[in-house]
Amino acid sequence: MASYEITGGKKLSGTVYPQGAKNEALEVICASLLTSETVTISNIPEISDVFNVIALLEDLGVEVQHPEKGKYIFNAKNLNLEYLKKESFITKSARFRGSVLIIGPLLARFGYCYMPKPGGDKIGRRHLDTHFIGLKKLGAEFDFDTSSSSYTINGKNLKGTYILLEEASVTGTANIIMASVLAKGETTIFNAACEPYICQLCTMLNNMGAQISGIGSNLLKINGVSSLHGCRHTCLPDMIEIGSFIGLAAMTGSQIIIKNVHREHLGIIPNAFKKLGIKLVFKDDDIIVPSQDHYQIESYIDGSILTIADAPWPGLTPDLISVLLVVATQAKGSVLIHQKMFESRLFFVDSLIDMGAQIILCDPHRATVIGNDHKFSLRPIVMSSPDIRAGVALLIAALSANGKSVIHNIEQIDRGYENFDQRLRDLGAEIRRIE
């Protein structure tokens, strides 16, 4: 287990280039399974979750080349589906949730997939029902083995149909899209997730010969085709990392320039930080976060306390709730943070309370933060990262605290943030990795 040792309380400065989008990368890498031709993907973040899915594909028989940083070439012409029943696949795929994204492509192309119950962040229950209900409507058959907690999926003749999702699940939508592109006839997906990750996946699939319309909306229509060909694709910058750097600048009173952010794909993320009083300057496609010693939380027009809540896109992504909560601890004013999706994601606030933050955890989904307006710094403590996003939020808190903090279990942070400690040192942070 690795740890970070952080000496905080220092102002940072500099320019950062956001990594490629983690969630998009996992989807488009798995989409390469849909064709026997070569797929080239650029701006892939080199993080552990991505390395895990690439290793999984290699073990399946995908030929993978890595000609330069962030660029990978995939060819899935010779796959060995027998590998799905081997112990090494079961062990590897159970380590991270992104492994579920091979189900749709393998079902579409070969009519079969086997999958153990996936792992991932410990942030609450994350059922796969949305995936499976959609795939069953396409004609797939499922068998769940309770003794091994594994799924066997068969579906040789998938047929297009109308699917109304009960939940706008991003990975569920991605799996159903990938299964539908080779199904016979037209598939309609209503209440589809419409995050930029999904838009990028659909654009890539269309470049491979798929016929998908309604991209960017929650109503997708997919006309199945007989086969797909290769393509080239470039991942967007990671909007969650962009938000993390905005939060870091605010908490440490630093000026940071974030380059090439693709502002049109950030949705209401910048506005969420502005509600906490964070000033943002947009110049071309860059975000400049100026140094601020104080920032004040807005209130509603009638003067009542602001609520920041996550919601399906184009609402606020739940992956930034942890960072926004930390930023609020040093604001002037109070805010209610409402994390609707996962019932365990706010439990990391116990560490923030130990650091001196004024937070009332109302229930597993809601926390009231009373900001201290930078009147006193958070205390350095020893803590542990429970998941990717909470880990980075705690790291931001530690960088603002006067003194030395230690964060254990930083492998969670490695899953979503590329070479993060070095990039922070480039901004002037005093942070050391301890293996």
N, C-alpha and C positions, 0 to 999 in steps of 0.2 A: 504494500500500500504506500502510495506517495503522498507528500504533504507540501503545502506552501508555507513558507515563513515570510511574513510581510511586516515591514516597518512602515507604518502609515503616517498620515499627517503632513504629507508633502504635496505641494502643487506640481502638477504635471503640465507638459506642453508638447506639441508636435503634431504630426500628420499621420493618419492611419488609413490604410486601404482595407476595406472589409473583405473578408473571405467569401467564397461562394456559399450559396444557401444550402445548409445541411439538409433540410427537409426535401428540397427539390432534388438534390443530388441523389438521395436514396431512391426516389421515385424513378428518375430518368435512367439511373444505372440499371435498375431492375427491368425497365422497359426494353433494354437491349436484348432481353431473352425472347422478345416477340419476333425476332428475325434471325435468319441464318447469315445475313450480311453484316458488314462492319459498321459499327456505330462509334463515332468519335465525340467525346464530351470534354469540354474545357471548363476552366474555373471551378473544378471540383475541390472542395475543402479537404485537406489532408488531416483528417481527424479519425479517432478510433472507430466511431460508428460506421464511417465510410469504409475504412480499412476492413472492418468485419464483413460488410456486405460484399465487398470485392473478393475477399478470401472465400466467402461462401460460393460465389459464382465461379471462381476458379476451380474449386473442388467439384462443382457440378459439371465441369468440362469447358467452361468459357475461356477462350484465349484472351488474355489481358496484356496489353502493352502500356508502358508508362514512359513515353518519350521525353516528357518534361514536366516540371512541377505544375500540378493542377490539371494536367491533360492525360486522359486515359482513352485507350482504344479497345473496344470489346468486340469479340466475334463468338456467337453462340451457335455455330453450325453443328458442333459435335457435343451434345449433352448426354450425360449419363444419369438417367433418372433413378437408377438403382442406388445411387449415392444417398438419395433422400431417406432411405431406411437405415443407413449406417450410423453407428454411435457418434462418430465425429460430427456429422451433420446435426444430429439431435442436440448435442452439446453446444455447438457453435450458434445455431439458430435460436436456442433458448436464451442466449445471453442478451439479446437486444431486440427491441420491438420492430425495428425496420425490416426484419427478416420476413414479416408477413407479406411484404410487397412482391415476393416472388410468386404468390398464389395465383393472382390474376393472369400474369403472363404465361405461366406454365399450364394453367387450365385452358387458356385460349389456344395455345399452340399444340399442346400434347394431350389435353383432356384429362390431366391427372396432376395431383400434387399431394404431398404428405407434409404436415407441419406440426411440430410440438408447440405447446403453448408458449408464446414468446415472452421474453423478459422486458427489461427497460427500466425507466424511472419508477421509483416507489412513491407515486403521487396520488394513488387511489385506484379504484377499479377502472379497468379499461377493456371493456368487453369487445369481442369481435363480431357481435351479432349483426351490426350494420353491414360488414363485409359479407357475411355468410347469407343473410337474407337476400341481399342483392344478387349474389351469385346463384342462389337457389332459384330465383325468379328467371334467371337466364337458362336454367335447366340443369344445374349442377346438383349432385347428390353428396350429402355429407354424412360422415360417421365419426362420432366423438368417442374415443376410448378413455373412459374415466380412470382406468388403472395407470395409464401412461400420460394422461392429459395431452393427447395428441389428436389431430384431425386428419382424416383421409377424405380427399375431395376428388370426385370423378365427374366428368362432363364432356363426353366426346362430341356431342352435337348441340352446342350452345345456340340458342335462338334469341333474337332481339325481342324486347318486351318493354312495357311501361313499368318503371320503378320509381316509387315515391319513398325517399329515404326518411326514416323517422328522426335521424340525427345527421347533421351536415358534417359527417366525419371526413377529415382530409384523406387519411390513408384508406378509409373505406371507399370513398369516391374514386381514389386513384386505382384501387384494385378492380372495382367494377368497370371503370373506363377501359383498363387494359384487357379485361376479359371480353368486353363488348366489341372491341375493334375488329375481331376476327369472327364474331358470331354472325349467324345468318339473319339478314333483315335489319330492321331499324330498332335501336334501343333508345328510349327516352329516360333520362335521369332527372327527376325533379327534386328540389331541395338539395342539390349537389353542392358540395363545398366549392367555393370560387376563389380561394386564396391564390396569390400569384404562383405558388408551387403547382397548383392544378392547371392554371393557364399555361404555364411553361410546359408541363407534361403534354397537354393537348396539342400545343403548337408543335412540339417535337414529333408526336405521333402523326400529325397531319403531314409533316415533312417526310415521314416514313411511308406515306401513302394512305393513312387512315382518313376517314371522312367524318370529322367532328365539327358541329356547328353549335353556336351559343356560348362560345368560349368567353369567360369573364362574367357569365351570369350563373344563376342557380338552376337553369333549365338547359340541359345538354341533350343534343340529338346526335346519335352515332349510327351511321350506315355501315354495316359490317362489310369488310373486304376479304378477299381470299388469302392475301399474304401482304406482308410489309417488307420494305427494303431498308437499306442502311441510310444513315444521315449524319450530319454534324450538328452539334448543339452546344450552347454556352449557358451555364447556370447564372442566374441573377446574383447580385451581392446579397449577403444574409441580412435580412431586415432585423432579426433578433440581435445580431451582433452590433448592428448600427445603433439600435436602441440601447444596448449595453454601454457603448462608448459615450452616448449622450448622458446616460446616468452617471457614468464614471466622472465625466467632466463636471457635472453639477455637484456631486458629493465632495469632490476634492477642490472645488473652486478653480478649476483649470480651464485653459483655452485649448481646445482640441479641434483639429480640422479633419473631417471624415470625407474622403474622396469618393467620387463616382458612385453615388448612393442609389441611382435610378429612382429619383424622388417619386415618379408616377406610380411606383409599385409599393410605396410605404404606407399608403392608406392614411388612417387617422393617427398613426403612431406619433408623428411630430406634434400633432395637436394635443395628444395626451400629456406629453411633457410640458407643453405650453400651459396647460391647465394647472400644473404644479408650479408655474412661474419661471420655467426654464426658457431663456432667450435662445432662439435659433436664427441664424442668418444663412439664407440660401444664396449661393453664388455659383452660377452655372449648374453643374450637377453635384456640387459639394455642399456639405453642411458645416458651418462654422459654429461651434459652441463657445461663446465668449466666457471669459472668467467672470463668475458672479460670487460675491461674498454672501448675498442674501437672495432668496427667491420666495415668493408668496403664493400660496395656493388660492386659486379662484374660488368663489362661492357661486351658488345659483343666483338668478336674477332676484329671487325673493329673499336672498340672504341666508338660505339654509346651507348646510354643510355639503360640500361636493362629494359625489360618489363616482369612483372609477371602477368600471366593471368590464370583464371580458365578454366577448360575444362572437358568434360566427362572422367571418369576413363578409362584408367590409367593416365589421365591428372590430374592436380591439383584440389583438391576438392574446391568448392566455399565456403565451410564453414570455411576455414582458411584464406580467403582473408582479412578479417577485422583484424585478429591478425598480419598477415604479414605486413599490411599497418602501424599498430602502431609500430612494430619493426623497420620499415624503418625510422621512424621519428628521431631516435637517431643514425642511421648509418652514416658513412661517404660516401657521394655520393648521387646520385639521382636515382629514379626508377619510372617507369610508372606502376601503378596498374590498371589492366583492369578486371573489374568484368562484365562478359558477360551475366550472366544468369538473374539477378534481377535488375530492374532499380531503386530501392530505397535503395539498400543495402549500398551504399557509403555515404548516407546523414549524417551519424553519424560523418563524418569528421569535421562538423561545431564545434562540441565540442572539437575536437583535435586542431583546429585552435584557439579556445578560450583559450586553454592551452598553446599556443605559438608554436605549430607545424607549419612548413612551408609546406603547402599543397595547390596545385591548383586543384580545382575540375573542370575538363575540361568539363564534361557532366555527366549525371546520371550513366554512366558506367566506367568512367576513372578518375583517380586522379594522379597527379604528386606529388611525395613526395621528398622534398629536405632535406636530413638528416643533423642534426646539430652536429654529431660526439660527442655527450655527452658534448659539450662545455657549454651548459646550460640546466638545468632541465626544464621539463614541469611545468606549473603553476597549482596549485590545484584550482579546480572550483566545482560548483554544476551542476550536469548534470542528464540525465535520460537515462535509457537503452531502446532502441527502439526494439531490438530483442535479441535472445540468444547470437549470436556470437559477435555482436557489443557491447553488454553489457559486455562480458568478455574482449573484446579488450579495452574498456574504463576503466575497472577495472585494467587491466595491466598498462595502462597509468597512472592511479591514484597512483598505487603502486610505480611508478618510479618518480612521482612528489614530490618535496620538500614541505611538508605542508599537510593540511587537505582538502580532497575532499569528496564530498557526491554524491552518485549515487542513484537516485530514481528508482522506478519500477523494483526492482531486482527480482520480481517474474519471469521475463523473463529469468534471469540467472538460477533460480531454475528449470526451465523447462529442462535444459540440463546438469547441473553440480551438482553433489551430495555433499551436506554438504560442499560447496566450501569454505566458510569463515573459518570454523574450520580447514580445511586442509591447508589453507594459513597461519593461525596462527601457525600451527605445523611447518611451514617453517620459522617462525619468523616475519610474517607480522603483522602489527598493523591495524586490521580491526574489526569493530563492526557492528553488525546487529541491526537496529532500526525498530521495528514493528510499 
